[in-house]
Amino acid sequence: MSGEQINIGSLQGGGNQIGGSSNVMYQAPQPVGRPAMAERPGLDLADASRQGRRTRWDVGVITVLSEETSAVAAMLDASGECHVRVHDSGLRCREAQLGSPGAGISVVATQTLGQGQQSAVIAFERLREAYTPTTVVLTGIAGAINPIITLGDVVVVNGVIHYDQRRETSAGITRRGQEIPVPARTRHAINAFFSDHGEPYRTTIVGSDGISRSCAVRPGMIGSGEAVVADQNSPIRGYVTAFNEKTLALETEAAGIAEAFYETTDTLAAGTGWLAIRGISDSADAAKDDTYHEIASWHAAVILRQMLPYLKASPQPATPY
């Protein structure tokens, strides 16, 4: 499905449709100068249960950079009922109900305290402790390492290559990469999205600056580790490409989310899936800078909005007696 135009420039109403259909004009407020939202006091899980508050949300969103957070916040503000909640622990979350209560999608978003795997894992655990979302989505930017993608394109991640594990000897460094795919339920959602929109999905997004930019959205693998790569000849780029020649981009948090999900799948707070959606802000080379951060963040947030209906968990059948 091509030629769809998505407007995220100004809030004019009518942007809260839930269906994953075509020809939807997404409209969101500009991130700069947006009035601060009223904050609601935090609740612990025991209080939430006593007061009848939802304790399992459909989708939890994690961002890292301020541009990523602003883009997701604007998308949620424009899409439905939304407010900020600050928990007693200091955890700050934006809660949104998209569509009608009971029939729409509940989304909660939070920002990590810093960059990298460890901070992402802590945000993941705190989000699951407070909201137990069915699916957690890491949303933001990445650097391209594959020539088929360019600035502003979006990668819907179907697997991560964690490249940090290695053995260091006097003879040199031997990397021991680990591939972590998204769970099967998430992969089904990704496949359904691209079946409906085409692969690659080509669209046009109107940014907060009023400029329309075309981009391609592709499913694919990314490399993830602690290193920020800004060198065309980086050994990390070479290793990840050799590991899987179709790897599209590099970033610094998704492997932590993937591993945290894998190691906690048997807990009460466990959901059914994780996902990363990454807008391309640079080419992981010497030209790497912040110029395209906001645009790439907007594009990732818009694609997140379009994917939400696919990520909503189906109601579970009643257990027979």
N, C-alpha and C positions, 0 to 999 in steps of 0.2 A: 504494500500500500504506500504510494508515494504522493508527494505534493501536498501533504497536510501541513497547514500553518498553525503554529502554536504561539499565542501572544501572552507573554508574561510581563508586559510592560506596565499596565495600569489596572487598578481594580474598578470594574464597572458592573460587577454582578454577573450572575449566570455562569460562574465557573465551577459549580459543584456537582456536575454530573459524575456518576460513578461508573458507568459502563465503559468497557475497553473498546469503544467504537471509533470510527473514523470521523473526520471533519468536525472535531471538537476544538473550539477556540478557548485555550486556557488563558485566563487573565489573573494576574497577581499584582500586588502593590509593589512599588519600588522599595528596595531594602533600605535606601538612605532616607532618613528623616521620618521613618514610620513611627507613629506614636507608640510609646511603651504600653504593653498590655497589662491589665490589672493582674496582680499575682494572687494566687490562692494558697492558703497555708498547706503544708504537707500533711500527709496521713501515713501512719505505718500500716502494714498489712492487716494487723489485728483490727485497728479502727476501721479500715476499709471494709473488712468483712462484716463488722457489726452494723455499719451504715449502709450496707447494700451496694457499695461502690464496686465497679468492675475490677476484678483482680487478674483477668487475662485479657490482654489487648491483641488486636489482630496483627499489627505491625509496629515494631520498634525501630527507630532510625537513629543512627550514630553518625555524627559529623565531627570533623577535627578543626579545620580552619574557620575563621570568622566568615569568610565569603561563602563557604559551604553551609554554615549554620544560617546565615541570612537568607540564602536561596531557599532552603527547606522551610524556614519560618514563613517566608512570603507565600510559598506554595500552599502551605497549610492554612494560613490566614485567609487566603482567597477561596479555599475549597470547601470550607464548612465551619461549624462552630469550633472555636479554638480559644484556649487560654493557657497561661503559664502557671505552673505549680512549682513551688520551692519546698522541698521536703525538709524535715527536721535535720537530716544529715547534710543538708546543703545542696543535694542533688537538684538541679534545675531542669525542668522538663516542659516542653510544649505539648499539650494534650489537644487532640482534635478528633471530632466526630464528623466524618465525611458522609453525607447522605442522611437519610432519616434514621433516628435511633432504632436499634434492633435490626435494621435492614442495610445499614451502611457499613463503613469501615472505620474502626477505631485505630488511631495512629498516635504514637507518642515519640517525641524526638528529644535527644539530649546531645551535648557536646562533650568531647573528652577534655581533660585538663591539659593535655599535651599531645605531641606527635609521637608516633611509634607504637610498636606492638603492645608494650606493657600498659600504657594508658588506655589503649583501645580495649584491652581485655578487662580492665577495671570498670570502664564505662559499660561494657557488655554485661558484666556480672551485676552491677548496681541497677541497670535497667531491668534485668530479668528478676532481680529480687523484688523490685517495687511494682512491676507491671506484668511479668511473665508473658511477654509477647509471643505469639505463635511463630512469627518470622522476624528476624533481625536483619536490617539492611544498612550496610555501611555505604554512605553516599558522599561523593566529593570528586576530587581530581586525581589525575595520574599522568605519567609521562609515557609517550608512545615510543615503542621500539620496533614496530612493524610498519613497513612502508604503505600498507593498505589503509592505515588510519591517519588522520591529520587533526590539526587544531580544531576543537569544538565538537569532534565526534564523541560518541559515548560507547563505552564498553559495558555490556551486561555480563558480569563475570560468572562463568560456569565452572571455574576451578582455579586454584591458586598453586603456584610453585613457590614453596618456602625455601629460599636460597641461602639462608644464614648458616645452617649447619655445615660444619667443615672440620677438617683435620689439618693442623699446621705442623710441619716438620721442617728440618733444615733443607730438605729437598723442595719445599714449596707448600702450597695450599691445595688440598684436595677437598672439593665441595661435595656435600652429601645432601642434595636437594630432595625435598619431599613434595609430592603432588597431593593436594587435598581437593577433591571434587565437592561441589555443592550437593546436599542431600537429594535423593531421588524426587521427593515431592517438589522441591524448588526447581529442579531441572524440568519437571513436567510443566511448571508455571512458565519458565523461560521459553520452552518449546511452543507452548500455546500462544504466548505473546508474539513470537516471530512468525508463527503460522498465520496469525491474523494480520500482521503488519508488513510481512515480507522480510527477507534476510539477504542483504542488509535492509533495514528499515530506513528509508530516506525521508527526511522531514525538514521543515523550516521553522525556526523558533525566533520570535520577536523578542529581543532583549529589553532590559530596563532602559537602555539608551535609545530605544525605538528602532534599532537597526535589525533587519531580518537577516538571519544567517542560516544557510543550509548545512545540514550535518547528516552523517550516517551513524546508525546505531547497530552494533554488531554484538553477538554473543562470542565469548572466547576466554582464553586463559590469560592470567596476568602473573607476573612475578612479584613477590612481596618479601620484604626484609627491612632491617633497620637502616640500611645505607640509602641516602639520597643520591641518586646517580645523575651526574651532570657531565658525562664524558662519553662521546661517541664510541671510544675504544675501551670502555670499562670492561674488566674481566667478568663482572656480574652480567652485563648485557650479553656477552659472548656465551657465558655458561647457561643462562636461562634460554637463550635462543637454541643452543645445542640440545638442551633438555627437551624442548618442544618448539620446533621451528615456527609454529603458529601462534606463539605467545604474542600478545598484542601490546602490553604496557607494563610499567613498573610502578609500585607504590609502597607504602610503609606500614599499613595496618591490617590488611585483610587476612594475612596468615594467622595473626593472633586471634582474630574472631573465629576463623575456621577451626583452629585447634581447640579453643575454649568451648565451642559448640560440641565438637567431637568428644571431649573429655567429660562433658556434663550431660550427655544425652539420657542418662538414667536417673536424673534428679527430678524432683517435683516441679522445679521451675523450667525444665527443659521444654523448648518449643519443637516445631517440626522442621525448621529450616533457617538458613542464613543466606545472604546474598550481598554482593557489592555492585554498585553502579558507579562508574567512574567516567567523568568528563575529561577529555584530553586537553591539558593546559600547556604542554611543552613536549619536546622530543627527547628528553633525558640526555641532553648534550650540552655543549658549552654555551649555547644560546638560552639555556633555561633561566627564566625569570618569572616575576609575578604578573606580567602584563595580562595574561589570558585567564587568570584564576577565577575572576568573577563570571566571565562568560561560560567557562567550562563547568563551574558550579551550578549556574542556572540551567544549563542543558541537562546535567545529571538529575537535578531536582525535578525538572519537567518529565523526564523519562520515568523517574520514580513514581510520579503522580499517575502516569499512564499505566504503569505496571501494577498499581495497588489492587485493582480488581482481580488480577491473576494470583496475587499472593494471599488473598483472603481465604482462610481455611473453610472448607465445607463443614456444615454442621455434622457432628458425630451422631450416629444412630443410637437410640436408647439401648441400654444393655438388657437383653431378655432375661426374664426371671426363670 
